[in-house]
Amino acid sequence: MAQEFQAHIYVTLRPSVLDPAGTAVQAGLTHLGFDNVARVRIGKYIELSLSANTEADARKQVDRICDQLLANPVIENYQFELQAMTEAR
């Protein structure tokens, strides 16, 4: 029987990739007086729910989803957390 899972996915640029959005935010922070901020990197946060027979199956599916659609593996890294969803009774 399939179980419901929720994935929390974080996609970030690889450290070697320039981040113009992060640079712009850092400049804005400096302009606002936050001179102690040394580096800003911008990423994406994605939540999705899915059904799978086992947690291992759910992890494989989320990994494929990230690799094939949500992240560009050439310039981005991703990681995710997976939680089994409990039914309200």
mmCIF file as gemmi writes it, N, C-alpha and C atoms, coordinates in Angstrom:
data_model
loop_
_atom_site.group_PDB
_atom_site.id
_atom_site.type_symbol
_atom_site.label_atom_id
_atom_site.label_alt_id
_atom_site.label_comp_id
_atom_site.label_asym_id
_atom_site.label_entity_id
_atom_site.label_seq_id
_atom_site.pdbx_PDB_ins_code
_atom_site.Cartn_x
_atom_site.Cartn_y
_atom_site.Cartn_z
_atom_site.occupancy
_atom_site.B_iso_or_equiv
_atom_site.pdbx_formal_charge
_atom_site.auth_seq_id
_atom_site.auth_asym_id
_atom_site.pdbx_PDB_model_num
ATOM 1 N N . MET Axp A 1 ? 0.845 -1.195 0 1 0 ? 1 A 1
ATOM 2 C CA . MET Axp A 1 ? 0 0 0 1 0 ? 1 A 1
ATOM 3 C C . MET Axp A 1 ? 0.882 1.246 0 1 0 ? 1 A 1
ATOM 4 N N . ALA Axp A 2 ? 0.545 2.169 -0.842 1 0 ? 2 A 1
ATOM 5 C CA . ALA Axp A 2 ? 1.347 3.389 -0.976 1 0 ? 2 A 1
ATOM 6 C C . ALA Axp A 2 ? 1.204 4.275 0.252 1 0 ? 2 A 1
ATOM 7 N N . GLN Axp A 3 ? 2.274 4.947 0.561 1 0 ? 3 A 1
ATOM 8 C CA . GLN Axp A 3 ? 2.321 5.874 1.682 1 0 ? 3 A 1
ATOM 9 C C . GLN Axp A 3 ? 2.616 7.268 1.134 1 0 ? 3 A 1
ATOM 10 N N . GLU Axp A 4 ? 2.133 8.293 1.815 1 0 ? 4 A 1
ATOM 11 C CA . GLU Axp A 4 ? 2.362 9.673 1.388 1 0 ? 4 A 1
ATOM 12 C C . GLU Axp A 4 ? 3.631 10.219 2.055 1 0 ? 4 A 1
ATOM 13 N N . PHE Axp A 5 ? 4.412 10.932 1.25 1 0 ? 5 A 1
ATOM 14 C CA . PHE Axp A 5 ? 5.635 11.551 1.734 1 0 ? 5 A 1
ATOM 15 C C . PHE Axp A 5 ? 5.653 13.01 1.321 1 0 ? 5 A 1
ATOM 16 N N . GLN Axp A 6 ? 6.346 13.826 2.106 1 0 ? 6 A 1
ATOM 17 C CA . GLN Axp A 6 ? 6.567 15.216 1.733 1 0 ? 6 A 1
ATOM 18 C C . GLN Axp A 6 ? 8.072 15.432 1.644 1 0 ? 6 A 1
ATOM 19 N N . ALA Axp A 7 ? 8.501 16.069 0.542 1 0 ? 7 A 1
ATOM 20 C CA . ALA Axp A 7 ? 9.909 16.362 0.329 1 0 ? 7 A 1
ATOM 21 C C . ALA Axp A 7 ? 10.138 17.863 0.448 1 0 ? 7 A 1
ATOM 22 N N . HIS Axp A 8 ? 11.197 18.233 1.139 1 0 ? 8 A 1
ATOM 23 C CA . HIS Axp A 8 ? 11.663 19.611 1.246 1 0 ? 8 A 1
ATOM 24 C C . HIS Axp A 8 ? 12.99 19.655 0.498 1 0 ? 8 A 1
ATOM 25 N N . ILE Axp A 9 ? 13.014 20.373 -0.624 1 0 ? 9 A 1
ATOM 26 C CA . ILE Axp A 9 ? 14.145 20.339 -1.545 1 0 ? 9 A 1
ATOM 27 C C . ILE Axp A 9 ? 14.837 21.698 -1.565 1 0 ? 9 A 1
ATOM 28 N N . TYR Axp A 10 ? 16.158 21.671 -1.486 1 0 ? 10 A 1
ATOM 29 C CA . TYR Axp A 10 ? 16.983 22.877 -1.526 1 0 ? 10 A 1
ATOM 30 C C . TYR Axp A 10 ? 17.904 22.782 -2.742 1 0 ? 10 A 1
ATOM 31 N N . VAL Axp A 11 ? 17.812 23.767 -3.63 1 0 ? 11 A 1
ATOM 32 C CA . VAL Axp A 11 ? 18.648 23.808 -4.827 1 0 ? 11 A 1
ATOM 33 C C . VAL Axp A 11 ? 19.529 25.058 -4.714 1 0 ? 11 A 1
ATOM 34 N N . THR Axp A 12 ? 20.843 24.866 -4.825 1 0 ? 12 A 1
ATOM 35 C CA . THR Axp A 12 ? 21.785 25.977 -4.711 1 0 ? 12 A 1
ATOM 36 C C . THR Axp A 12 ? 22.79 25.918 -5.851 1 0 ? 12 A 1
ATOM 37 N N . LEU Axp A 13 ? 23.329 27.069 -6.181 1 0 ? 13 A 1
ATOM 38 C CA . LEU Axp A 13 ? 24.373 27.115 -7.195 1 0 ? 13 A 1
ATOM 39 C C . LEU Axp A 13 ? 25.636 26.446 -6.663 1 0 ? 13 A 1
ATOM 40 N N . ARG Axp A 14 ? 26.353 25.794 -7.542 1 0 ? 14 A 1
ATOM 41 C CA . ARG Axp A 14 ? 27.641 25.218 -7.153 1 0 ? 14 A 1
ATOM 42 C C . ARG Axp A 14 ? 28.568 26.361 -6.723 1 0 ? 14 A 1
ATOM 43 N N . PRO Axp A 15 ? 29.473 26.098 -5.788 1 0 ? 15 A 1
ATOM 44 C CA . PRO Axp A 15 ? 30.36 27.166 -5.291 1 0 ? 15 A 1
ATOM 45 C C . PRO Axp A 15 ? 31.166 27.86 -6.386 1 0 ? 15 A 1
ATOM 46 N N . SER Axp A 16 ? 31.493 27.161 -7.466 1 0 ? 16 A 1
ATOM 47 C CA . SER Axp A 16 ? 32.304 27.749 -8.535 1 0 ? 16 A 1
ATOM 48 C C . SER Axp A 16 ? 31.497 28.634 -9.489 1 0 ? 16 A 1
ATOM 49 N N . VAL Axp A 17 ? 30.175 28.653 -9.347 1 0 ? 17 A 1
ATOM 50 C CA . VAL Axp A 17 ? 29.302 29.423 -10.255 1 0 ? 17 A 1
ATOM 51 C C . VAL Axp A 17 ? 29.04 30.805 -9.662 1 0 ? 17 A 1
ATOM 52 N N . LEU Axp A 18 ? 29.215 31.839 -10.484 1 0 ? 18 A 1
ATOM 53 C CA . LEU Axp A 18 ? 28.928 33.195 -10.036 1 0 ? 18 A 1
ATOM 54 C C . LEU Axp A 18 ? 27.439 33.346 -9.721 1 0 ? 18 A 1
ATOM 55 N N . ASP Axp A 19 ? 27.129 34.161 -8.727 1 0 ? 19 A 1
ATOM 56 C CA . ASP Axp A 19 ? 25.746 34.364 -8.288 1 0 ? 19 A 1
ATOM 57 C C . ASP Axp A 19 ? 25.427 35.858 -8.323 1 0 ? 19 A 1
ATOM 58 N N . PRO Axp A 20 ? 25.02 36.395 -9.487 1 0 ? 20 A 1
ATOM 59 C CA . PRO Axp A 20 ? 24.745 37.829 -9.562 1 0 ? 20 A 1
ATOM 60 C C . PRO Axp A 20 ? 23.62 38.278 -8.635 1 0 ? 20 A 1
ATOM 61 N N . ALA Axp A 21 ? 22.612 37.449 -8.428 1 0 ? 21 A 1
ATOM 62 C CA . ALA Axp A 21 ? 21.52 37.828 -7.508 1 0 ? 21 A 1
ATOM 63 C C . ALA Axp A 21 ? 22.052 37.932 -6.087 1 0 ? 21 A 1
ATOM 64 N N . GLY Axp A 22 ? 22.893 36.999 -5.689 1 0 ? 22 A 1
ATOM 65 C CA . GLY Axp A 22 ? 23.504 37.048 -4.356 1 0 ? 22 A 1
ATOM 66 C C . GLY Axp A 22 ? 24.376 38.276 -4.189 1 0 ? 22 A 1
ATOM 67 N N . THR Axp A 23 ? 25.125 38.617 -5.246 1 0 ? 23 A 1
ATOM 68 C CA . THR Axp A 23 ? 25.978 39.809 -5.203 1 0 ? 23 A 1
ATOM 69 C C . THR Axp A 23 ? 25.131 41.069 -5.053 1 0 ? 23 A 1
ATOM 70 N N . ALA Axp A 24 ? 24 41.13 -5.771 1 0 ? 24 A 1
ATOM 71 C CA . ALA Axp A 24 ? 23.109 42.29 -5.671 1 0 ? 24 A 1
ATOM 72 C C . ALA Axp A 24 ? 22.514 42.407 -4.268 1 0 ? 24 A 1
ATOM 73 N N . VAL Axp A 25 ? 22.113 41.294 -3.687 1 0 ? 25 A 1
ATOM 74 C CA . VAL Axp A 25 ? 21.561 41.327 -2.324 1 0 ? 25 A 1
ATOM 75 C C . VAL Axp A 25 ? 22.628 41.765 -1.332 1 0 ? 25 A 1
ATOM 76 N N . GLN Axp A 26 ? 23.838 41.251 -1.502 1 0 ? 26 A 1
ATOM 77 C CA . GLN Axp A 26 ? 24.924 41.648 -0.598 1 0 ? 26 A 1
ATOM 78 C C . GLN Axp A 26 ? 25.2 43.145 -0.705 1 0 ? 26 A 1
ATOM 79 N N . ALA Axp A 27 ? 25.192 43.688 -1.933 1 0 ? 27 A 1
ATOM 80 C CA . ALA Axp A 27 ? 25.393 45.13 -2.111 1 0 ? 27 A 1
ATOM 81 C C . ALA Axp A 27 ? 24.271 45.918 -1.433 1 0 ? 27 A 1
ATOM 82 N N . GLY Axp A 28 ? 23.036 45.429 -1.564 1 0 ? 28 A 1
ATOM 83 C CA . GLY Axp A 28 ? 21.907 46.089 -0.906 1 0 ? 28 A 1
ATOM 84 C C . GLY Axp A 28 ? 22.033 46.065 0.608 1 0 ? 28 A 1
ATOM 85 N N . LEU Axp A 29 ? 22.486 44.944 1.141 1 0 ? 29 A 1
ATOM 86 C CA . LEU Axp A 29 ? 22.689 44.844 2.59 1 0 ? 29 A 1
ATOM 87 C C . LEU Axp A 29 ? 23.777 45.814 3.067 1 0 ? 29 A 1
ATOM 88 N N . THR Axp A 30 ? 24.853 45.896 2.295 1 0 ? 30 A 1
ATOM 89 C CA . THR Axp A 30 ? 25.929 46.837 2.64 1 0 ? 30 A 1
ATOM 90 C C . THR Axp A 30 ? 25.391 48.264 2.615 1 0 ? 30 A 1
ATOM 91 N N . HIS Axp A 31 ? 24.589 48.579 1.605 1 0 ? 31 A 1
ATOM 92 C CA . HIS Axp A 31 ? 23.98 49.914 1.491 1 0 ? 31 A 1
ATOM 93 C C . HIS Axp A 31 ? 23.089 50.221 2.699 1 0 ? 31 A 1
ATOM 94 N N . LEU Axp A 32 ? 22.448 49.183 3.248 1 0 ? 32 A 1
ATOM 95 C CA . LEU Axp A 32 ? 21.577 49.366 4.415 1 0 ? 32 A 1
ATOM 96 C C . LEU Axp A 32 ? 22.347 49.372 5.73 1 0 ? 32 A 1
ATOM 97 N N . GLY Axp A 33 ? 23.664 49.215 5.66 1 0 ? 33 A 1
ATOM 98 C CA . GLY Axp A 33 ? 24.477 49.279 6.867 1 0 ? 33 A 1
ATOM 99 C C . GLY Axp A 33 ? 24.876 47.929 7.445 1 0 ? 33 A 1
ATOM 100 N N . PHE Axp A 34 ? 24.539 46.85 6.751 1 0 ? 34 A 1
ATOM 101 C CA . PHE Axp A 34 ? 24.915 45.519 7.222 1 0 ? 34 A 1
ATOM 102 C C . PHE Axp A 34 ? 26.281 45.145 6.63 1 0 ? 34 A 1
ATOM 103 N N . ASP Axp A 35 ? 27.322 45.834 7.109 1 0 ? 35 A 1
ATOM 104 C CA . ASP Axp A 35 ? 28.668 45.642 6.577 1 0 ? 35 A 1
ATOM 105 C C . ASP Axp A 35 ? 29.287 44.317 7.003 1 0 ? 35 A 1
ATOM 106 N N . ASN Axp A 36 ? 28.696 43.639 7.96 1 0 ? 36 A 1
ATOM 107 C CA . ASN Axp A 36 ? 29.257 42.396 8.483 1 0 ? 36 A 1
ATOM 108 C C . ASN Axp A 36 ? 28.862 41.166 7.665 1 0 ? 36 A 1
ATOM 109 N N . VAL Axp A 37 ? 28.04 41.328 6.627 1 0 ? 37 A 1
ATOM 110 C CA . VAL Axp A 37 ? 27.641 40.206 5.774 1 0 ? 37 A 1
ATOM 111 C C . VAL Axp A 37 ? 28.724 40.012 4.72 1 0 ? 37 A 1
ATOM 112 N N . ALA Axp A 38 ? 29.375 38.849 4.75 1 0 ? 38 A 1
ATOM 113 C CA . ALA Axp A 38 ? 30.524 38.618 3.888 1 0 ? 38 A 1
ATOM 114 C C . ALA Axp A 38 ? 30.149 38.022 2.538 1 0 ? 38 A 1
ATOM 115 N N . ARG Axp A 39 ? 29.092 37.214 2.491 1 0 ? 39 A 1
ATOM 116 C CA . ARG Axp A 39 ? 28.77 36.528 1.242 1 0 ? 39 A 1
ATOM 117 C C . ARG Axp A 39 ? 27.292 36.142 1.244 1 0 ? 39 A 1
ATOM 118 N N . VAL Axp A 40 ? 26.637 36.325 0.115 1 0 ? 40 A 1
ATOM 119 C CA . VAL Axp A 40 ? 25.235 35.938 -0.033 1 0 ? 40 A 1
ATOM 120 C C . VAL Axp A 40 ? 25.124 35.038 -1.263 1 0 ? 40 A 1
ATOM 121 N N . ARG Axp A 41 ? 24.454 33.914 -1.11 1 0 ? 41 A 1
ATOM 122 C CA . ARG Axp A 41 ? 24.164 33.01 -2.222 1 0 ? 41 A 1
ATOM 123 C C . ARG Axp A 41 ? 22.653 32.806 -2.251 1 0 ? 41 A 1
ATOM 124 N N . ILE Axp A 42 ? 22.056 32.855 -3.421 1 0 ? 42 A 1
ATOM 125 C CA . ILE Axp A 42 ? 20.615 32.709 -3.586 1 0 ? 42 A 1
ATOM 126 C C . ILE Axp A 42 ? 20.322 31.303 -4.118 1 0 ? 42 A 1
ATOM 127 N N . GLY Axp A 43 ? 19.28 30.677 -3.588 1 0 ? 43 A 1
ATOM 128 C CA . GLY Axp A 43 ? 18.889 29.35 -4.039 1 0 ? 43 A 1
ATOM 129 C C . GLY Axp A 43 ? 17.379 29.236 -4.144 1 0 ? 43 A 1
ATOM 130 N N . LYS Axp A 44 ? 16.907 28.01 -4.302 1 0 ? 44 A 1
ATOM 131 C CA . LYS Axp A 44 ? 15.469 27.738 -4.407 1 0 ? 44 A 1
ATOM 132 C C . LYS Axp A 44 ? 15.078 26.73 -3.338 1 0 ? 44 A 1
ATOM 133 N N . TYR Axp A 45 ? 13.865 26.883 -2.833 1 0 ? 45 A 1
ATOM 134 C CA . TYR Axp A 45 ? 13.28 25.933 -1.89 1 0 ? 45 A 1
ATOM 135 C C . TYR Axp A 45 ? 11.982 25.43 -2.508 1 0 ? 45 A 1
ATOM 136 N N . ILE Axp A 46 ? 11.817 24.11 -2.56 1 0 ? 46 A 1
ATOM 137 C CA . ILE Axp A 46 ? 10.644 23.504 -3.185 1 0 ? 46 A 1
ATOM 138 C C . ILE Axp A 46 ? 10.067 22.463 -2.238 1 0 ? 46 A 1
ATOM 139 N N . GLU Axp A 47 ? 8.747 22.438 -2.103 1 0 ? 47 A 1
ATOM 140 C CA . GLU Axp A 47 ? 8.056 21.384 -1.354 1 0 ? 47 A 1
ATOM 141 C C . GLU Axp A 47 ? 7.221 20.589 -2.343 1 0 ? 47 A 1
ATOM 142 N N . LEU Axp A 48 ? 7.227 19.285 -2.195 1 0 ? 48 A 1
ATOM 143 C CA . LEU Axp A 48 ? 6.315 18.469 -2.986 1 0 ? 48 A 1
ATOM 144 C C . LEU Axp A 48 ? 5.885 17.258 -2.176 1 0 ? 48 A 1
ATOM 145 N N . SER Axp A 49 ? 4.695 16.764 -2.487 1 0 ? 49 A 1
ATOM 146 C CA . SER Axp A 49 ? 4.149 15.567 -1.854 1 0 ? 49 A 1
ATOM 147 C C . SER Axp A 49 ? 4.056 14.481 -2.915 1 0 ? 49 A 1
ATOM 148 N N . LEU Axp A 50 ? 4.307 13.257 -2.516 1 0 ? 50 A 1
ATOM 149 C CA . LEU Axp A 50 ? 4.236 12.142 -3.447 1 0 ? 50 A 1
ATOM 150 C C . LEU Axp A 50 ? 3.862 10.87 -2.713 1 0 ? 50 A 1
ATOM 151 N N . SER Axp A 51 ? 3.384 9.896 -3.476 1 0 ? 51 A 1
ATOM 152 C CA . SER Axp A 51 ? 3.047 8.58 -2.955 1 0 ? 51 A 1
ATOM 153 C C . SER Axp A 51 ? 4.115 7.595 -3.4 1 0 ? 51 A 1
ATOM 154 N N . ALA Axp A 52 ? 4.469 6.682 -2.502 1 0 ? 52 A 1
ATOM 155 C CA . ALA Axp A 52 ? 5.436 5.628 -2.832 1 0 ? 52 A 1
ATOM 156 C C . ALA Axp A 52 ? 5.197 4.454 -1.895 1 0 ? 52 A 1
ATOM 157 N N . ASN Axp A 53 ? 5.625 3.274 -2.332 1 0 ? 53 A 1
ATOM 158 C CA . ASN Axp A 53 ? 5.441 2.081 -1.509 1 0 ? 53 A 1
ATOM 159 C C . ASN Axp A 53 ? 6.363 2.065 -0.3 1 0 ? 53 A 1
ATOM 160 N N . THR Axp A 54 ? 7.578 2.588 -0.473 1 0 ? 54 A 1
ATOM 161 C CA . THR Axp A 54 ? 8.538 2.607 0.635 1 0 ? 54 A 1
ATOM 162 C C . THR Axp A 54 ? 9.254 3.952 0.65 1 0 ? 54 A 1
ATOM 163 N N . GLU Axp A 55 ? 9.923 4.24 1.756 1 0 ? 55 A 1
ATOM 164 C CA . GLU Axp A 55 ? 10.714 5.47 1.837 1 0 ? 55 A 1
ATOM 165 C C . GLU Axp A 55 ? 11.847 5.435 0.809 1 0 ? 55 A 1
ATOM 166 N N . ALA Axp A 56 ? 12.447 4.285 0.621 1 0 ? 56 A 1
ATOM 167 C CA . ALA Axp A 56 ? 13.529 4.157 -0.365 1 0 ? 56 A 1
ATOM 168 C C . ALA Axp A 56 ? 13.024 4.489 -1.766 1 0 ? 56 A 1
ATOM 169 N N . ASP Axp A 57 ? 11.833 4.012 -2.117 1 0 ? 57 A 1
ATOM 170 C CA . ASP Axp A 57 ? 11.241 4.344 -3.422 1 0 ? 57 A 1
ATOM 171 C C . ASP Axp A 57 ? 10.981 5.847 -3.54 1 0 ? 57 A 1
ATOM 172 N N . ALA Axp A 58 ? 10.483 6.449 -2.475 1 0 ? 58 A 1
ATOM 173 C CA . ALA Axp A 58 ? 10.212 7.888 -2.479 1 0 ? 58 A 1
ATOM 174 C C . ALA Axp A 58 ? 11.514 8.66 -2.668 1 0 ? 58 A 1
ATOM 175 N N . ARG Axp A 59 ? 12.568 8.244 -1.987 1 0 ? 59 A 1
ATOM 176 C CA . ARG Axp A 59 ? 13.87 8.917 -2.131 1 0 ? 59 A 1
ATOM 177 C C . ARG Axp A 59 ? 14.384 8.821 -3.57 1 0 ? 59 A 1
ATOM 178 N N . LYS Axp A 60 ? 14.241 7.656 -4.183 1 0 ? 60 A 1
ATOM 179 C CA . LYS Axp A 60 ? 14.684 7.483 -5.569 1 0 ? 60 A 1
ATOM 180 C C . LYS Axp A 60 ? 13.899 8.399 -6.498 1 0 ? 60 A 1
ATOM 181 N N . GLN Axp A 61 ? 12.579 8.497 -6.273 1 0 ? 61 A 1
ATOM 182 C CA . GLN Axp A 61 ? 11.741 9.343 -7.125 1 0 ? 61 A 1
ATOM 183 C C . GLN Axp A 61 ? 12.116 10.82 -6.986 1 0 ? 61 A 1
ATOM 184 N N . VAL Axp A 62 ? 12.278 11.266 -5.741 1 0 ? 62 A 1
ATOM 185 C CA . VAL Axp A 62 ? 12.624 12.673 -5.512 1 0 ? 62 A 1
ATOM 186 C C . VAL Axp A 62 ? 13.998 12.973 -6.113 1 0 ? 62 A 1
ATOM 187 N N . ASP Axp A 63 ? 14.932 12.063 -5.971 1 0 ? 63 A 1
ATOM 188 C CA . ASP Axp A 63 ? 16.26 12.256 -6.545 1 0 ? 63 A 1
ATOM 189 C C . ASP Axp A 63 ? 16.174 12.411 -8.064 1 0 ? 63 A 1
ATOM 190 N N . ARG Axp A 64 ? 15.374 11.58 -8.721 1 0 ? 64 A 1
ATOM 191 C CA . ARG Axp A 64 ? 15.197 11.673 -10.175 1 0 ? 64 A 1
ATOM 192 C C . ARG Axp A 64 ? 14.505 12.978 -10.566 1 0 ? 64 A 1
ATOM 193 N N . ILE Axp A 65 ? 13.493 13.384 -9.79 1 0 ? 65 A 1
ATOM 194 C CA . ILE Axp A 65 ? 12.778 14.637 -10.057 1 0 ? 65 A 1
ATOM 195 C C . ILE Axp A 65 ? 13.752 15.814 -9.996 1 0 ? 65 A 1
ATOM 196 N N . CYS Axp A 66 ? 14.579 15.826 -8.958 1 0 ? 66 A 1
ATOM 197 C CA . CYS Axp A 66 ? 15.554 16.909 -8.802 1 0 ? 66 A 1
ATOM 198 C C . CYS Axp A 66 ? 16.55 16.914 -9.951 1 0 ? 66 A 1
ATOM 199 N N . ASP Axp A 67 ? 17.082 15.742 -10.265 1 0 ? 67 A 1
ATOM 200 C CA . ASP Axp A 67 ? 18.119 15.628 -11.288 1 0 ? 67 A 1
ATOM 201 C C . ASP Axp A 67 ? 17.604 15.939 -12.688 1 0 ? 67 A 1
ATOM 202 N N . GLN Axp A 68 ? 16.357 15.562 -12.972 1 0 ? 68 A 1
ATOM 203 C CA . GLN Axp A 68 ? 15.818 15.712 -14.32 1 0 ? 68 A 1
ATOM 204 C C . GLN Axp A 68 ? 15.059 17.014 -14.553 1 0 ? 68 A 1
ATOM 205 N N . LEU Axp A 69 ? 14.57 17.663 -13.476 1 0 ? 69 A 1
ATOM 206 C CA . LEU Axp A 69 ? 13.726 18.838 -13.687 1 0 ? 69 A 1
ATOM 207 C C . LEU Axp A 69 ? 14.05 20.025 -12.778 1 0 ? 69 A 1
ATOM 208 N N . LEU Axp A 70 ? 14.163 19.803 -11.493 1 0 ? 70 A 1
ATOM 209 C CA . LEU Axp A 70 ? 14.239 20.922 -10.551 1 0 ? 70 A 1
ATOM 210 C C . LEU Axp A 70 ? 15.604 21.581 -10.464 1 0 ? 70 A 1
ATOM 211 N N . ALA Axp A 71 ? 16.662 20.845 -10.758 1 0 ? 71 A 1
ATOM 212 C CA . ALA Axp A 71 ? 18.015 21.394 -10.681 1 0 ? 71 A 1
ATOM 213 C C . ALA Axp A 71 ? 18.737 21.177 -12.001 1 0 ? 71 A 1
ATOM 214 N N . ASN Axp A 72 ? 19.617 22.091 -12.308 1 0 ? 72 A 1
ATOM 215 C CA . ASN Axp A 72 ? 20.5 21.926 -13.465 1 0 ? 72 A 1
ATOM 216 C C . ASN Axp A 72 ? 21.81 21.36 -12.911 1 0 ? 72 A 1
ATOM 217 N N . PRO Axp A 73 ? 22.052 20.061 -13.079 1 0 ? 73 A 1
ATOM 218 C CA . PRO Axp A 73 ? 23.211 19.441 -12.436 1 0 ? 73 A 1
ATOM 219 C C . PRO Axp A 73 ? 24.56 19.991 -12.902 1 0 ? 73 A 1
ATOM 220 N N . VAL Axp A 74 ? 24.586 20.744 -13.994 1 0 ? 74 A 1
ATOM 221 C CA . VAL Axp A 74 ? 25.836 21.342 -14.453 1 0 ? 74 A 1
ATOM 222 C C . VAL Axp A 74 ? 26.258 22.493 -13.543 1 0 ? 74 A 1
ATOM 223 N N . ILE Axp A 75 ? 25.287 23.289 -13.075 1 0 ? 75 A 1
ATOM 224 C CA . ILE Axp A 75 ? 25.617 24.471 -12.276 1 0 ? 75 A 1
ATOM 225 C C . ILE Axp A 75 ? 25.014 24.472 -10.873 1 0 ? 75 A 1
ATOM 226 N N . GLU Axp A 76 ? 24.138 23.5 -10.558 1 0 ? 76 A 1
ATOM 227 C CA . GLU Axp A 76 ? 23.457 23.51 -9.262 1 0 ? 76 A 1
ATOM 228 C C . GLU Axp A 76 ? 23.647 22.192 -8.51 1 0 ? 76 A 1
ATOM 229 N N . ASN Axp A 77 ? 23.63 22.309 -7.191 1 0 ? 77 A 1
ATOM 230 C CA . ASN Axp A 77 ? 23.572 21.159 -6.302 1 0 ? 77 A 1
ATOM 231 C C . ASN Axp A 77 ? 22.176 21.113 -5.693 1 0 ? 77 A 1
ATOM 232 N N . TYR Axp A 78 ? 21.776 19.957 -5.234 1 0 ? 78 A 1
ATOM 233 C CA . TYR Axp A 78 ? 20.504 19.867 -4.519 1 0 ? 78 A 1
ATOM 234 C C . TYR Axp A 78 ? 20.638 18.88 -3.376 1 0 ? 78 A 1
ATOM 235 N N . GLN Axp A 79 ? 19.778 19.09 -2.403 1 0 ? 79 A 1
ATOM 236 C CA . GLN Axp A 79 ? 19.637 18.15 -1.299 1 0 ? 79 A 1
ATOM 237 C C . GLN Axp A 79 ? 18.184 18.191 -0.879 1 0 ? 79 A 1
ATOM 238 N N . PHE Axp A 80 ? 17.725 17.139 -0.22 1 0 ? 80 A 1
ATOM 239 C CA . PHE Axp A 80 ? 16.333 17.133 0.204 1 0 ? 80 A 1
ATOM 240 C C . PHE Axp A 80 ? 16.167 16.359 1.496 1 0 ? 80 A 1
ATOM 241 N N . GLU Axp A 81 ? 15.087 16.71 2.18 1 0 ? 81 A 1
ATOM 242 C CA . GLU Axp A 81 ? 14.649 16.007 3.378 1 0 ? 81 A 1
ATOM 243 C C . GLU Axp A 81 ? 13.307 15.374 3.028 1 0 ? 81 A 1
ATOM 244 N N . LEU Axp A 82 ? 13.086 14.175 3.506 1 0 ? 82 A 1
ATOM 245 C CA . LEU Axp A 82 ? 11.855 13.455 3.2 1 0 ? 82 A 1
ATOM 246 C C . LEU Axp A 82 ? 11.17 13.074 4.5 1 0 ? 82 A 1
ATOM 247 N N . GLN Axp A 83 ? 9.877 13.333 4.588 1 0 ? 83 A 1
ATOM 248 C CA . GLN Axp A 83 ? 9.088 12.986 5.775 1 0 ? 83 A 1
ATOM 249 C C . GLN Axp A 83 ? 7.878 12.191 5.363 1 0 ? 83 A 1
ATOM 250 N N . ALA Axp A 84 ? 7.606 11.126 6.121 1 0 ? 84 A 1
ATOM 251 C CA . ALA Axp A 84 ? 6.364 10.383 5.928 1 0 ? 84 A 1
ATOM 252 C C . ALA Axp A 84 ? 5.243 11.231 6.529 1 0 ? 84 A 1
ATOM 253 N N . MET Axp A 85 ? 4.157 11.334 5.785 1 0 ? 85 A 1
ATOM 254 C CA . MET Axp A 85 ? 3.015 12.128 6.272 1 0 ? 85 A 1
ATOM 255 C C . MET Axp A 85 ? 2.075 11.194 7.025 1 0 ? 85 A 1
ATOM 256 N N . THR Axp A 86 ? 1.628 11.636 8.17 1 0 ? 86 A 1
ATOM 257 C CA . THR Axp A 86 ? 0.694 10.843 8.961 1 0 ? 86 A 1
ATOM 258 C C . THR Axp A 86 ? -0.711 11.312 8.68 1 0 ? 86 A 1
ATOM 259 N N . GLU Axp A 87 ? -1.625 10.376 8.659 1 0 ? 87 A 1
ATOM 260 C CA . GLU Axp A 87 ? -3.035 10.701 8.408 1 0 ? 87 A 1
ATOM 261 C C . GLU Axp A 87 ? -3.691 11.227 9.673 1 0 ? 87 A 1
ATOM 262 N N . ALA Axp A 88 ? -4.491 12.261 9.519 1 0 ? 88 A 1
ATOM 263 C CA . ALA Axp A 88 ? -5.26 12.796 10.643 1 0 ? 88 A 1
ATOM 264 C C . ALA Axp A 88 ? -6.443 11.858 10.898 1 0 ? 88 A 1
ATOM 265 N N . ARG Axp A 89 ? -6.673 11.555 12.131 1 0 ? 89 A 1
ATOM 266 C CA . ARG Axp A 89 ? -7.787 10.669 12.481 1 0 ? 89 A 1
ATOM 267 C C . ARG Axp A 89 ? -8.819 11.377 13.285 1 0 ? 89 A 1
